[in-house]
């Protein structure tokens, strides 16, 4: 669920518009906050687009839309 | 024994009973809308995380002796807080002795996203409070074809469950009935939801011995949050720390595991109770966002919208502002003709009424701005603007949300500062509040108009661009640059223990509920008129007194001398009146003050007369033109062209040189670009930051910035 070494693709490395399943998170604090907002291991998540300077990401997670910073999205590892 | 089923309500023995109910839920749960429906009091509904900053309270009367007090808490995702707002919730609910600790809780959840909304609910169930689960947005759920088995949820979760809608009012009477019955006999809360791990259990026991009457989960929360919980005394904090260290308790780790276990338990319950419909969800939002949050089209749409807002504030507010101004002028002249002349008539008209007028005149701008901003919030646009600009604003220590405040500041800093409440991060909000008044507001326009001609000659560049128009734009850009650079400095000085997150939920676009917008506008206007108004009124009265009274005998002497001079020079009645007013002002305390500060402002190229204008301008910049009119004895004339004409003729009595040289005028312009000369803004900053510290800091840094830039420009140009 939470690990220190990466076995899989991070959300930031995923192709745009392609939905995948969350495997685990790399950072416990971000994990806590994401899970409180309903993003869990097993959630379907897709990177939809970037903000003008590219640091903010528009993400579809299950049936809701989230805005994440790149650093935050890089903590999400996909199956 | 049946008596176990109910417990007496605090104060039930006395004649009047009061049930204290907390309204709790995630951001975007529509909680504030339910609050409006329940109490009819003014409150803001958030399509935007972090709207409910202050504690809002409302009352529902049950019968002659019973009332229900409802407190609306800030939207929170869990009892593991990430902002000051969420901390308020945790510090209240983890401490049964807290003054806001409720008797019961209405938990509001968005039924279309029930799973994630149940996390905080499940935490709440472990506190031992009676809870009702209110499934909000039930009207939207029906449209989307969601089938909800409320009976199943009730038996599985063990609490009353009601389908309601803050939008249509469905289910509100049922909720009120339930609360009324609780006001007479409160049910005992059922068992807890979460089974603590063996390690957590080892912590809970000794902490419960420290704090009488806390539930297992409250003890666990104390172990997580002892470092900042405000009710803990230093001794208690040490004791908890010892327990936590002894058991090698890892707070973040344990929090993540607890959250997982909670989801594991309630997710199957939700899946069984809710059947997804076939209707495609949020497809409309997806289509709109493809354009609105597009990396190229998005910013264009944003600036287009802001231009519209700005335009609306200028164009629509001008007419009612004129009415208010002329209304107050007419009223004050009417009173002057009815009442006999005397200092108390002056006090009533020039002090009290002028002060009141100064407050009221801002109301149209505030109302229009808040109408448009809450409209954008209600439909869900604001969160998109935050998404678009978060990165750029971060560079300056600000937040995506700051963009809205900075642009509103172009109309008036007061509503702009009030709109920063949507910024959750305290440092980012504070910096936004501190730098917003550097954006040139509408009150600077008359000052710029009068002075710009002394600096830049009329004429055109490249045949098209009006030179003075360009200078005008330059002053605005100077203000923006000043705001962003000061923000950088504050970012460097101020430290924050809050981790800055974006992690923002973008709600679905929804049609606005006009009632909610109306309540927001009403609340903002009322707050401004009453709270900021009190301070403005005091300052206006003080200024009036300073300009109307002088050291004993001085003003009378000045008036006699002026009258004598007028007779000698055969001045007309109108000119005489003007001369008398000017001489009296010079002899007044305000005049004395002008002379007193003259040595300090001399290096900027200002004389004592400009000094008086500066002093009066500290109440409000727009006073500048009127003060100039009085000083240069123009009588009642205070339109900009005549003031300008008179100023152009003004010469230094000692040297015979023109006073308004290019250097002095430039210096004065810069002073008005940067200086904090608006008492109303300072009053609002005090209210929003809840201390005098920040308005003082703001006043000091802006005045220093103004002084230094004026000094440099004058010394270079003279």
Interface residues (C-beta under 8 A of the other chain):
Chain A: X1 X2 X28 X29 X30 X31 X32 X33 X34 X35 X36 X37 X38 X40 X48 X49 X50 X51 X52 X53 X54 X55 X56 X58 X63 X64 X65 X66 X67 X68 X69 X72
Chain B: X77 X78 X80 X82 X112 X113 X115 X116 X119 X120 X252 X253 X255 X256 X259 X260 X263 X281 X282 X285 X289 X293 X294 X295 X296 X298 X299 X383 X386 X387 X388 X389 X390 X391 X392 X394 X400 X499 X501 X502 X503 X504 X505 X506 X507 X508
